[in-house]
Amino acid sequence: MSTTTTGRRTTLRTVGAPAALRLVSDVRSLTTARDDLAHVLVEVTDARGRLVPDATLQVGFAITGAGQLAGVANGNPHNVDSFRQPRRHTWHGQALAVLRPGKQPGHITLTATAPGLRPATLTLPVKNGKSE
């Protein structure tokens, strides 16, 4: 359910069934420095692009290009799955993928998939240099 406030009126909206994945990165690019990381939020959304907060689905991750998957998480304090596996169940409709750049410039592409949902892909450039 989402809430929208306009003036004095509050509208409550119920979200639909899970339909797609969305990827949101905290950075627009990476450098070849090993301490540079991209934290990518994975969200389960309905057909209108709204977060489905009760979605608990296994998301698979694939990386291609100039980097690697450094780890995954979901914020669930009771989850004991390995942070190093290329998959994670969402918790409250979200999960996290952490990307580490390689030693060579190029592009790193993350693809997230879940059964029955439209997959999501995110590509970030990896540039020579050190992080600022």
N, C-alpha and C positions, 0 to 999 in steps of 0.2 A: 504494500500500500504506500502510495506517495502522497505528500501533502503540499498544496500550493496555497499561498496566502496572497490575496489581492485586495487591498484596502481593508475592509472589515469582514470580508467573506473568506472562509477557508473551505477548500475543496479537497475531499479525500478521493483518491483514485485507487482502484484495485489493479494490480499488475496481472498480466496474462501468463500463460504457460511459458516455460523456457523455450526460446526459439533460436538464440544465437549466442556467440561469445564475443566479447569486446576486449581489446587490449589497449591499455593506457600506460605509457612510459613516463617516468619522472625526468627523463632527459631526451634531447632531440638528436644527440650524437654521442659517440664515445671516442676515446683516444686509445692508442696502443699501450698506454700505461697499465700495468697489471692491477693497480689499485682502483682503476676506473670501473664502475659497475652501473648497470641500468636495472632499476627495479620496475618491473612491468606488472601492473594490476590486471588481473583477469576477472572479468565480470560476466555473469550469466544474465542475459537480457531477454525481455519478451519481444514480440513482433514490433512493438513501437519503440524499442530501444531503452526501455525502463528496466532498472535492476530488479531481479527476482530474488528477494532477500532470503527466501526459504529453500532455494535450490541447493541440493547436495548432489553433485554429479562429479564423476571422475573425469578430469581433463588430462589429455596427453599432450606432451610438448615435443616439438622437433626443432632442431637448430641447424641452419645451414650458413655457410659463409665464414666470415672472419671473427669467430668467437665460439663460445661454449655456454652451456647452461651451468651456472655455478651452483644453483640450488633452487628449491621450491618450498613454498610454505602456504599456510591458509589461516593462521591466527587461532586455530582451535587448540586450546591448552591440553586437550585429552588425546590429540592425534599423535601417535608414536611412529608413523611412517617415516622412512628415510627421506632426508632433505635432498639426497643426491639422485633419487629416481626421477625419470622424465615424466612423472605423472603425479597428480595430487587431487584429492576430493576438494570441492569448494566448501566453504563454510560461510553461512549467511550470504550465499551467492557469489563469493569472491575467493580468489586464490592469488598467489604471488609467484612470479618467475624472476629469478635474478640472472642477468646475463653478464658474462665477463668477456671482454674483447680479446682477440688473439694478438700475436706479435706483429702481424702484417696489416696494413690498412686495407679497406674494402668495405663490405657491407655484411651485417649480421642479420639474419632473418629468423624470427620466431613464429612458429605456427602452432596454434592451440586448437585441439579438436576434442569433441565430446559426442558420444552417440546421440543421434537424432537432432543435433544442433548445427547451425551454420558455423563453420570454423572461422577463425580470425587469424590474420597475418600482420606482423609488424616488422618493418625493415628499418634499421638504424645504420647510418654511416659510421665507419671506424676510420679515424684520421691519425696520421703520424703525430707524435708529440706526447706531452704530459698533460694530465688533467689540471685544470685551474682551480 
